[in-house]
Amino acid sequence: MPGRRCGGKRRLLAAACLGAALLFLCAGPRALRWALADSALGFSWQQAGKSPRELLYDLDQAPRSALAEVHRQRRDLLRQACRRHSRPQRLLRPEDLRHVLVDDAHGLLYCYVPKVACTNWKRVLLALRARARGGPGGDPRAIPAREAHAPGRLPSLADFGPAEINRRLRDYLAFLFVREPFERLASAYRNKFARPYSEAFQRRYGSRIVRRLRPRALPDARARGHDVRFAEFLAYLLDPRTRRDEPFNEHWERAHALCHPCRLRYDVVGKFETLAEDADFLLGLLGAPGLRFPAAPRARAASAREQAARLFRDISPFYQQRLFDLYKMDFVLFNYSAPAYLRLR
C-alpha cells in the first residue's frame, strides 16, 4: 500500500539522518563493554524467532484486539501530529539519546520519562536482563529504586557507535510512556520540593528558586530551599534565565524534548492513565510469563489528578496560559486535552 511504502521510506530516512548526525563518533570503551554484553546474552529474541516489534506489527495484519487497535491509533495520531506541528530541527546528537535505554536480549528500546513510572520500568528491564542471563529474574518490586536508577545499570542508546545505533533503531521495538503534562509537573513538584527526603535536590534547585524569586527570604530558606511554593516553582520554569543557564532538569523537561518522538520511531506509546493495561500488552509481546509490572492502584492515579487540580487552581489564568504554551507540544503530540480546571484564554 502506498501509505506503508511511504512510512517505510520515512523510517529509513530518519535512520539515515541519525546515522549522518553520529558519523563523527567512535565506539569508546563504554560502547565496547555493552557490545561484549550483547555477545554474552546471545540475542535470545533472534534465536527464538520473531522479535517483539515483528509480533506487534503482525497484529495489524490479523483481526485486532481492542488494545492492539488502541496502540495502532496512538501511533497514527503521533505521526499525524508530528507532520502537522513539527518544525525543521537540528540533527540529533549522542546526548539526545541518553534517555533511550537498550535491552538487547529482548530487542527493546525504552525512552524513560521521569514521573511516568520510569522507576518500575527500569526494574522490569533489570528483571528481564537477569532472566536472559539465566537467573530467576524475580519480582521487579524487590529491586531497590536506588539500584534501578544507578548509572550504568542499563545501557543507553548513546553508549553505542553509529552503526549499532542505527541497527537497533531499525530492528528493535521502541516504546515510551507519557502522562498528562500538568499532572506530571505537579507530581515532580510534590516529589522533589514538598517531601523532606529530597534534601540534596532542594539545596540544588530549591535554594536557586528561593534566591531568585523570593526577595526577602529568610537565610535558612535561601540556604536549604526546603519550602519552595508551587507558584515559585512555576515562575522558575517560565523565567527565560532558567533554560538559558542550563537545560531543564529531566523531572520537568517536556517528554517530547527527552524522547524526540518526531525524530525517532516509537512503536508503542503507553500512557500513565492506562499503565496496567499497556504494561501487560508490552510484556505479552515479550513472552515473559510470570513477570508482572508493579503498577500503582487506580485510586492513587485518581488522587494524583485531584492533587494537580488543587495546585493549579491557585495559579492565575495568565500563568496557566503561559505554562500551557510551554508544554503545549506534549499535549498535542500525545493527544491530551487541556485539563478542565484551567482557565485558559
N, C-alpha and C positions, 0 to 999 in steps of 0.2 A: 504494500500500500504506500502511496506517496508520503503520507504523514510519517510512517515508520522509517522510510528511507531518509527523509529529511531529518528526523530526530537522530538517526544513527550518524548522519553527517555532522550534525551539531556536536554530538558527543565526541566524535573523533577530532573535530576541530578544537574543541575545548581541551582535550588531552594534548593535542599537538601544541596549542598555545602555552599550556602549562609547562610542557617539556622545553619549549623555547625559552621560557622565563627562567628555567633552572639549569640550563646547559652549562653555565659558568661554574657550577658546583662540582666538587669531587666528593666521593664517598669517604668520609672520615672514619676514625676508629669506632665511633658510636654506630654508624651505619653498618660497619663490618661485624660488630657484635650482634646486631639484630639479624644480619644475613646468616650468621652461623646458627643462631637460634632457629631460624626458619628451617635450616637443613636438619637440625635435630628433631624438629616436630614432624618433618616429612610431608607437609602439606596434606593433612589427612582428608580434607574435603575433596581434593583432586583424586585421591585414591578411591574414595567412596563413590565417586560418580559425579552427579550434578552438584554444582555449587549452590549455596543459598540464593544467590542472585538469579541463577537459571531457574530454580524452583519457584521463585517469586513471579518471574515473567511467564512461566508455564501456566500459572493461574489465570493469566489474561487470555489464554487460548482455550480454556475449558470453562464450563459454567462456574461462575464465580460465587464464592460465599459472600455474605453481606459484608464481612470485614475486609476481604480482599478487594471488593468494589470500593469501599471507603478509602483504602490506601491508593488505589488507582486514581480516584478522583482527586485526592490530595496531591499526588504527583502532577496531574494535569493542571490543577489550579496553580501550583507553584510555577510551573513552566509558563503558563499564560501570564501570570503576574510579572514574572521576570521579563517577558517580551514587552509588556506594556510599560513597565516602570523603571527598569534598569537603565543606567547611563553608561557611556563608554568609560572604562576603568583601566587603571594600570595593570600590568601583568602581575600575577601572584608571585610573592617572594617566599622563600622557605619558611620564614617565621609565620606567614599567613596560614600554614598548615599545622601549626603546633597543637591545635585543639583536635585534630583528627587522629584518633588512636587506631592502632592496627592490630588485628587478630589474624595472623597468617594461617593458623590451624583451621579456622572456620571460614576464611575468605571474607572478613568483615572490616569495614571502616566505620568508626563511630565518632562523630563530632560532638563533643560534650559541651553543654551549655550549663554553667553553674546555676543553681536554684531550680533545676528541672530534673531532679532525681539522678544527677550525674554520679553521686557517690555510690548509689546502688547499682548503676550500670557498670561502673568500674569494678565493683565487687563481682558482678556477674562475669565480666570479661576475665578477671583473675581466676574465678572458679572454672570457667571454660578452659583456660590455658592449663590449669592443674589437671583437668581430665585428659586433655590432649597429650600430656606428658606421662600419662599412666597412673596419675594419682586419683584419689576418690572425688576430688572437686569439692564436695561438702556443701554446706549451706552458705550461700553468699553473705547472709546476715552475720555469720561468725567472723567475717573478715573485718578488723577494726577500720574505722574511717581513715585514721591516720595512715594506715598501710595502703589503703586504696588510693590515696592522694599522693603517696610518696613519689618524688621524682624518679623516673627511670623504671618504675614498676611495670609500666605498659609502654611499648614503643609508640612513637608519634610518626605520622607520615613525613614530617620534616626531618626525621633521622636518616632517611634513605637518599640515595642518589637519584638523578633524573629518570633513568630508565626504570628503576624499581618503583618509583612513584607512579609513573605512567602505567606500568603493568597493573599495579593494584587499583588505580582509578578505573582502568578498563574492565577488570575481571571481578572485583570484589563487590559485595553488596554494601552500599553506603547508607547509613541512617543517622538521623538526629532526632532529638526530642525538643519540642518548643513549648512555650507556656504563654498565656495571655500576658502581654508585656508589663502592664501596670501591677498585676498580681505578683509577677516575678520581682519587680522593683521593690514592692512593699516587703516581700519575703527577704530580699537582700538587706534592706534596712533593719528589719527586726532581728535577723540573724547576726549581723555584723555590728550594729550600733546599739541595739536595745537589750542585748544579753551580756552578762558580765564575763563570759568565758572568752570573748573576742578582744582581750586587753591589748595584745600586740597590734591587731588590726586597728583598734580605736586610737592607739597612740600614733600610728602612721597616718591614717586618713581623718580620724575624728578631730585630732588636735589641729590639723590643717584647716578643716572646715570651720572650727570654732574661731581660730585666729583670723580667718578671712572674713567671716560673716557675722561675728558677734563682737561689736566694738568694745563693750565693757565687760567682757568675760572675766570671770574670776581666774586667778593664776592656776588653780587646780584643774579647772576645765580646759584651760589653754594647754596645759602640760599633758593631761590624760586623754582628752577627747572622749570622755565616757558618757556624756549627756547630750549628744547631738540630737536636735529636734528633727522631725521628718521634713518640715519646711526648709530647714537649713540644708539638709541633705539634697533636696531637690534643687535649691538655689545653687548649690555647688555644681550639680550636674549641668545646669543651664548657663553657668558662668563661662564665657569664652576662654578664660585663662586656664580652666581645668584641662581641656583637651589640647590646648596649646603647650602646656607644660609637659604632659605625658599622656599616653593613651588611657582611655577609660580602664579601670580595673575590670577584670573578667566577670565579676559578680553583677555589674550593672552595664557592661558593654552590650550593645544590641546583638541579638542572636545572629542576624544576617552578617554582621561585621566579624563575628567569630568563625562562622562556618561557610560563608560565601556561597549561598545556595543558588545564586545565578551564575556562578563560575564553575562549580563542581556539581556533578550529577548525584542527586540523592534519590535512592530507590524507595526508601520508607521514611515518611515524615510522621513520627509519633507525637502525641500531644499529652501533656501532663493531665489534662482533663479526662483522658481515656487511657491512663497509664497502664492499668492492669490488663485491659484487653489488647492494647498494642504490644505490650511486652510479651504476652502469651503468643500472639501472632508471630512475632520475630523468633522467639525461642522454638516455635513449631517448625519454622524454616530451617533452623539449625539442627534439628533432630537431636535435642538434648533432653532425653527422658529423665524425669525426676528433678530437673532443675527448675526452681520456681523463682520468679522475680519478687523481691521483697517490697511490694507496692504498699503505699500508705492506705489506710482505710478511706473510703469516700467521705466520711464525716469530717476527716481532717482537711480534705481538699475544700469542702464547703466552708469550713471555718476560716481557711486562708482567704477565700473570696470575701467573706464578711469583714475580716480584718483589713484587707486592702480598701474596701469601700469606706470603712470608718476613717482610715488615714487620709484618703484623698478628699473626703467631704470637707475637711478643714482647709483645703488649698483653694486659693482664689481661682475663678474662671480664667483669668489672664494666664496664670502659671500652669493651670491644667492644659490650656491650649498649646502653650509653648512646649510643654513636656510631651504632649501628644505628637506635635510636629517632629520632635527629636526622635521619637520611637515609631514614627508612622510606618516606616518600611517593614518593621516586624509585624505590625497589624495587617498590612496589605499582603505581604508575601505569604503569610501563614494563615490568612483568611480569618482574622479575628475582628469582631466589631468593637467599636468604642464602648467601654463599659457604660451602663445606663446611669450610674451615679455621677458621671462627668457632666459639667455644664459648659459644653463647647459652643463656640460661636457658629 
